[in-house]
Amino acid sequence: MKWLFLGSLITNTGISLIWPLTTIYMHEYLGESLTVAGIVLFLNSMFMVVGNSLGGWLFDHWQPYGTILAGIGLNLGATALLIFFHGWPAYPLLLVVSGFGSGVTATAINSYATRIRDKRPSVVFNVLYFTSNLGLVIGTLIVGFVLPYGIAMVFALAAGLFAIFLVVALWHYRIEKVTITASAKQVTQEGRNPARPRLVMLMVTLFVTWLMYEQWQSNISAFMLSEGLTIKDYSFLWTINALLIVLFQPILTAFDRWLLKHIRLRLIGGFILFAGSFLILLNGSGAYPTFIVAMVVLTVGEVLALPAVSTYVTLFTPLAQQGRYQGLIQGFASAGRALGPLLGAMIIEGTSSYRLLFVGATGLILLAVLAFAFTVRESIPALNDPLHPAAHSR
């Protein structure tokens, strides 16, 4: 488990060295328009979705070890080439390859997490969520210090991190493919899963949530500037976000057994808090304390809902389909991240109203949560003994 968490930390640190620079680098250094930069980011996210799906299929049908090595290898190769070839069109092409590799790797990491038996899946995914966010914080912090030495140095550092991850995976990620019975194999081939309706509705809710969460990482910054606030004020909100995630991690661990028993309530409550953050912005005065309160509500919703999605899917997915469904989680999240900024920008430019964006975000999330709540009514499998393999394989 410690090597899985270390791998998550390393790969997310490496990724976060690259993606924050995309718009700035393409616009300021390569002379491309913001529209072109947006298209490149969209393509990067879409190829990440493809990587998520393929990674899940390979994990289930080929081998876990080869899948994660392939994902890391693609990331390492693309990033190493970027050290020497970061002009146009090499930069966007290699960025897309890196996104594809990141998609395969992210799904493989989550799928590996479903194989850990000595801890409840909720504990594993809580810590995995923490390490991934810690990697993002470290990466975005480091990149500001490294960039003055040149963009090639940034790519060299990212490639170095992926190389370290490859070594870790080579030594510590060798596990066997799951052997399944003939009946289970038939279920897998036919794609039958009694929990499919509730899982599909959860994926839709996750997609809508990420679609709107991306407004915080894109269009809300422009809204804050229009209200007379500064980029520094906006950046500090994400400092609050990171600190709260760190502070809430021990709390989640301490109450993990209760949260696992009430995972449906945890998911619904977390998603409602996402909607609540936009409701606060909608009814707020536009003053900075309003944004701080909204960010606190958003972060609490984030730490409750997002790690619990992977836990819930693990509990209700057959062992032979874990890779597939973990890939779907990553794919729906990546699709929401890809379309979110574009959708928000279209609403704002078409209506000249941030208020309409906040109304739409609140309404869409609540509708999705309501549909999910009516679809999911039963308790989790192996409720009295969540460490039992049945809690993973049912």
C-alpha positions in Angstrom: 0.0 0.0 0.0 2.8 2.4 0.8 4.2 2.0 -2.7 0.8 2.7 -4.2 0.6 5.9 -2.3 4.1 6.9 -3.2 3.4 6.2 -6.9 0.2 8.4 -6.7 2.3 11.2 -5.1 5.0 11.0 -7.7 2.9 10.9 -10.8 0.5 13.7 -9.7 3.5 15.9 -8.9 5.0 15.2 -12.3 1.7 15.9 -14.1 1.1 19.1 -12.2 4.5 20.4 -13.3 3.2 20.4 -16.9 -0.5 21.2 -17.2 -0.6 24.6 -15.4 1.9 25.9 -18.0 0.0 24.9 -21.1 -2.1 28.1 -21.7 0.7 30.5 -20.6 3.4 28.7 -22.6 1.3 28.4 -25.8 0.1 31.9 -25.7 3.1 33.8 -24.5 6.0 31.7 -25.8 4.6 30.0 -28.9 2.4 32.9 -30.0 -0.8 30.8 -30.3 -4.3 32.2 -29.5 -6.1 31.4 -26.3 -8.6 29.5 -28.4 -5.9 27.2 -29.8 -4.6 26.7 -26.2 -8.1 25.8 -25.1 -8.5 23.3 -28.0 -5.2 21.6 -27.0 -6.3 21.3 -23.4 -9.6 19.8 -24.6 -7.8 17.3 -26.8 -5.4 16.4 -23.9 -8.4 15.7 -21.6 -10.2 13.7 -24.3 -7.2 11.5 -24.9 -7.0 11.1 -21.1 -10.5 9.8 -21.2 -9.5 7.3 -23.9 -6.5 6.3 -21.8 -8.8 5.8 -18.7 -11.0 3.4 -20.7 -8.2 1.5 -22.3 -6.3 1.3 -19.0 -9.3 -0.3 -17.3 -9.7 -2.8 -20.1 -6.1 -3.8 -20.1 -6.0 -4.1 -16.3 -8.9 -6.6 -16.5 -8.1 -8.5 -19.7 -4.4 -8.3 -20.1 -2.3 -7.8 -16.9 -2.1 -5.1 -14.2 1.7 -5.0 -14.2 2.1 -4.4 -17.9 -0.8 -1.9 -17.9 0.8 0.5 -15.4 4.3 0.1 -16.9 2.8 1.1 -20.3 1.1 4.1 -18.9 4.2 5.3 -17.0 6.3 4.6 -20.1 4.1 6.7 -22.3 4.3 9.6 -19.8 8.0 9.3 -19.4 8.7 9.0 -23.2 6.5 12.0 -24.1 7.9 14.2 -21.3 11.5 13.3 -22.1 11.0 14.3 -25.8 9.5 17.6 -24.6 12.8 18.5 -23.1 14.2 18.8 -26.6 11.1 19.3 -28.8 8.8 21.9 -27.2 8.0 24.0 -30.2 5.0 23.9 -32.5 3.5 21.4 -33.3 5.7 19.0 -31.3 4.5 20.5 -28.0 0.7 19.9 -28.4 1.3 16.5 -30.0 3.5 15.2 -27.1 1.2 16.8 -24.6 -1.7 14.7 -26.0 0.4 11.6 -25.8 1.3 12.4 -22.2 -2.4 12.9 -21.4 -3.2 9.5 -22.9 -0.4 7.9 -20.7 -1.7 9.8 -17.6 -5.2 8.3 -18.3 -3.9 4.8 -18.4 -1.8 5.3 -15.2 -4.6 6.9 -13.2 -6.9 4.1 -13.9 -4.2 1.5 -13.1 -3.5 3.1 -9.8 -7.1 3.1 -8.7 -7.5 -0.5 -10.0 -4.5 -1.6 -7.9 -6.1 0.0 -4.9 -9.0 -2.4 -5.2 -6.6 -5.3 -4.7 -5.5 -4.2 -1.2 -7.1 -6.6 1.3 -5.7 -5.6 4.7 -7.4 -2.2 4.8 -11.0 -1.2 4.1 -11.4 0.2 0.6 -12.7 3.5 2.0 -9.4 4.0 3.9 -7.3 3.2 0.8 -9.2 5.6 -1.4 -9.2 8.4 1.2 -5.4 8.3 1.5 -5.1 7.9 -2.3 -7.1 11.0 -2.7 -4.9 12.8 -0.2 -1.7 11.8 -1.9 -2.9 12.8 -5.3 -3.9 16.3 -4.1 -0.6 16.6 -2.2 1.2 15.9 -5.4 -0.8 18.6 -7.2 0.1 21.1 -4.5 3.8 20.2 -4.6 4.0 20.3 -8.4 2.3 23.7 -8.8 4.4 25.1 -6.0 7.7 23.8 -7.5 6.9 24.9 -11.1 7.1 28.6 -10.2 10.7 28.2 -9.0 11.8 26.0 -11.9 10.3 27.9 -14.8 12.8 30.9 -14.7 15.5 28.4 -15.6 13.6 27.5 -18.8 10.8 25.3 -19.9 13.2 22.5 -20.7 14.1 22.3 -17.1 10.5 21.9 -16.1 10.1 18.9 -18.5 13.4 17.4 -17.3 12.2 17.5 -13.7 8.8 15.9 -14.7 10.6 13.2 -16.7 12.9 12.5 -13.7 9.8 12.0 -11.5 8.2 9.6 -14.0 11.5 7.7 -14.3 11.5 7.3 -10.5 7.9 6.1 -10.6 8.8 3.6 -13.3 11.6 2.1 -11.1 9.2 1.9 -8.2 6.6 0.2 -10.3 9.1 -2.3 -11.8 10.1 -3.4 -8.3 6.8 -3.2 -6.3 3.8 -3.4 -8.7 4.2 -7.0 -9.9 0.9 -8.7 -9.1 -0.9 -11.5 -10.8 -4.0 -11.2 -13.0 -7.1 -12.3 -11.1 -8.2 -15.9 -11.9 -12.0 -16.0 -12.2 -14.4 -18.9 -12.3 -16.2 -20.0 -15.4 -19.5 -18.5 -14.2 -17.9 -15.2 -13.2 -16.1 -15.2 -16.6 -19.5 -15.5 -18.3 -20.9 -12.6 -16.2 -17.9 -10.5 -17.2 -18.1 -11.3 -20.9 -21.8 -10.6 -20.9 -21.2 -7.4 -18.9 -23.9 -8.3 -16.3 -23.7 -6.4 -13.1 -26.9 -6.1 -10.9 -25.6 -2.8 -9.6 -25.2 -1.3 -13.0 -28.1 1.2 -12.8 -26.9 2.7 -9.5 -23.3 2.8 -10.9 -24.3 4.6 -14.1 -26.3 7.2 -12.1 -23.3 7.7 -9.9 -21.1 8.2 -12.9 -23.5 10.8 -14.3 -23.5 12.6 -11.0 -19.7 12.6 -10.9 -19.6 14.0 -14.5 -22.0 16.8 -13.7 -20.1 17.6 -10.5 -16.7 17.8 -12.3 -18.4 19.8 -15.0 -19.3 22.5 -12.5 -16.2 22.1 -10.2 -14.1 23.2 -13.2 -15.8 26.6 -13.0 -13.8 27.1 -9.8 -10.6 26.4 -11.7 -11.4 28.5 -14.7 -14.3 31.0 -14.9 -14.6 31.9 -11.2 -11.1 33.5 -11.4 -12.4 35.9 -14.0 -15.5 36.6 -11.9 -13.4 37.5 -8.9 -11.3 39.9 -11.0 -14.6 41.5 -12.2 -15.5 42.0 -8.5 -12.3 44.0 -7.8 -10.3 41.1 -6.3 -6.8 40.0 -7.3 -5.1 36.8 -8.7 -3.4 36.6 -5.3 -6.9 36.4 -3.6 -7.9 33.7 -6.0 -4.7 31.7 -5.4 -5.2 31.9 -1.7 -8.6 30.1 -2.1 -6.7 27.1 -3.4 -4.3 27.3 -0.5 -7.3 27.0 1.8 -8.5 24.1 -0.3 -5.2 22.2 0.1 -5.0 22.9 3.9 -8.5 21.7 4.5 -7.9 18.5 2.6 -4.9 17.8 4.8 -6.8 18.6 8.0 -9.8 16.5 7.1 -7.8 13.4 6.2 -7.3 12.3 9.8 -11.0 13.0 10.6 -12.1 10.8 7.7 -9.8 8.0 8.8 -11.1 8.2 12.4 -14.7 8.0 11.4 -14.1 5.7 8.4 -16.1 2.7 9.6 -19.2 4.9 10.2 -18.7 6.7 6.9 -18.4 3.3 5.1 -21.6 2.1 6.7 -23.4 5.3 5.6 -21.6 5.7 2.2 -24.8 6.6 0.4 -25.4 9.4 2.9 -21.7 10.5 2.5 -22.0 10.7 -1.3 -25.3 12.5 -1.3 -24.2 15.0 1.4 -20.9 15.6 -0.4 -22.5 16.3 -3.7 -25.1 18.6 -2.1 -22.3 20.7 -0.6 -20.8 21.1 -4.1 -24.1 22.6 -5.1 -24.1 24.7 -1.9 -20.9 26.4 -2.8 -22.5 27.9 -5.9 -25.6 28.8 -4.0 -23.4 30.8 -1.6 -21.8 32.6 -4.6 -25.3 33.2 -6.0 -26.6 34.8 -2.8 -23.4 36.4 -1.7 -22.3 40.0 -1.9 -19.2 39.3 -4.1 -17.0 40.3 -1.2 -13.9 38.1 -0.5 -15.4 36.4 2.7 -18.2 35.1 0.5 -15.6 33.3 -1.7 -13.8 31.9 1.3 -17.0 30.4 2.8 -18.0 29.0 -0.6 -14.5 27.4 -0.9 -14.7 25.8 2.5 -18.1 24.3 1.7 -16.8 23.1 -1.7 -13.8 21.5 -0.1 -15.8 19.6 2.6 -18.0 18.3 -0.2 -15.0 17.3 -2.2 -13.3 15.3 0.6 -16.6 13.6 1.4 -17.8 12.7 -2.1 -14.9 12.2 -4.5 -12.9 9.5 -2.6 -16.2 7.8 -1.8 -17.1 7.3 -5.5 -14.2 4.9 -6.0 -15.0 3.1 -2.7 -18.7 2.7 -3.7 -17.8 1.4 -7.1 -15.3 -1.1 -5.6 -18.0 -2.4 -3.2 -20.5 -3.0 -5.9 -18.4 -4.3 -8.8 -17.3 -7.9 -9.5 -13.6 -8.5 -9.0 -13.1 -9.2 -12.7 -14.6 -5.8 -13.7 -12.7 -3.6 -11.2 -10.4 -2.1 -13.9 -13.3 -1.4 -16.2 -15.3 0.5 -13.6 -12.4 2.3 -12.2 -11.6 3.4 -15.8 -15.2 4.7 -16.1 -14.8 6.8 -12.9 -11.6 8.4 -14.3 -13.2 8.8 -17.7 -16.3 10.5 -16.5 -14.2 12.8 -14.3 -11.9 13.6 -17.2 -14.8 14.4 -19.5 -16.2 16.8 -16.9 -12.9 18.5 -16.6 -12.6 18.8 -20.3 -16.0 20.2 -21.0 -16.4 22.3 -17.9 -14.4 25.4 -18.8 -15.8 25.4 -22.3 -19.4 25.2 -21.1 -18.9 27.9 -18.5 -17.3 30.2 -21.0 -20.2 29.7 -23.5 -22.8 30.5 -20.8 -21.0 33.6 -19.6 -20.2 34.9 -23.1 -23.8 34.1 -24.4 -25.6 35.7 -21.4 -23.0 38.1 -19.9 -24.1 36.7 -16.6 -22.2 34.8 -14.0 -25.4 34.6 -12.0 -27.0 32.3 -14.6 -23.9 30.1 -14.5 -24.2 29.7 -10.7 -28.0 29.0 -11.0 -27.3 26.4 -13.6 -24.5 24.8 -11.6 -26.7 24.6 -8.5 -29.7 23.2 -10.3 -27.8 20.6 -12.4 -25.9 19.2 -9.4 -29.0 18.9 -7.3 -31.0 17.2 -10.1 -28.2 14.7 -10.6 -28.0 14.0 -6.8 -31.8 13.6 -6.6 -31.7 11.0 -9.4 -28.8 9.2 -7.7 -30.6 9.3 -4.3 -33.7 7.6 -5.8 -31.7 5.0 -7.7 -29.5 4.0 -4.7 -31.4 2.7 -1.7 -29.8 -0.5 -0.5 -27.0 -1.1 2.0 -23.5 -2.0 1.1 -22.4 -5.7 0.8 -20.7 -7.4 3.7 -21.7 -4.4 5.8 -20.7 -6.0 9.2 -17.3 -6.9 7.9 -16.1 -4.5 5.3 -12.6 -6.1 5.3 -14.2 -9.4 4.0 -13.4 -10.1 0.3 -17.1 -10.2 -0.4 -17.2 -6.4 0.2 -14.9 -6.2 -2.8 -16.2 -8.9 -5.1 -19.9 -8.6 -4.9 
